[in-house]
Amino acid sequence: MSGDQLRRPKDLEKENERLCRAVSDLTLDKQILAEAAKGPEGQREAA
């Protein structure tokens, strides 16, 4: 196997880890925004 073929799986693993962290961060952001949108005590304020 050439050096490129040996390096490719490691590069893909690093990229996968990076993408998993990004998804995790965005999921947390979404949950925080959803909670904030509910308002105090989980109740939506009437507009």
C-alpha positions in Angstrom: 0.0 0.0 0.0 1.2 3.5 -0.8 1.6 6.2 1.8 -1.6 7.9 0.5 -3.6 4.8 0.9 -2.4 4.4 4.5 -3.0 8.1 5.4 -6.6 8.2 3.9 -8.4 6.3 6.6 -6.8 8.4 9.3 -7.8 11.6 7.5 -11.3 10.3 7.2 -11.4 9.4 10.8 -10.3 12.9 11.8 -12.9 14.5 9.5 -15.6 12.3 10.9 -14.7 13.3 14.5 -14.8 17.0 13.4 -18.2 16.6 11.8 -19.6 14.7 14.8 -18.5 17.6 17.1 -20.1 20.1 14.8 -23.4 18.2 14.8 -23.2 17.9 18.5 -22.6 21.6 19.0 -25.4 22.5 16.6 -27.8 20.1 18.3 -27.0 21.7 21.7 -27.5 25.2 20.2 -30.9 24.1 18.8 -32.0 22.8 22.2 -31.0 25.9 23.9 -32.8 28.1 21.4 -35.9 25.9 21.7 -35.9 26.3 25.5 -35.4 30.0 25.3 -38.3 30.3 22.8 -40.6 28.7 25.3 -40.2 31.6 27.7 -40.2 31.5 31.5 -41.4 28.3 33.2 -41.7 26.6 29.8 -44.8 28.7 28.9 -45.0 30.6 25.6 -46.0 34.2 26.0 -49.1 35.3 24.1 -48.3 37.7 21.3 
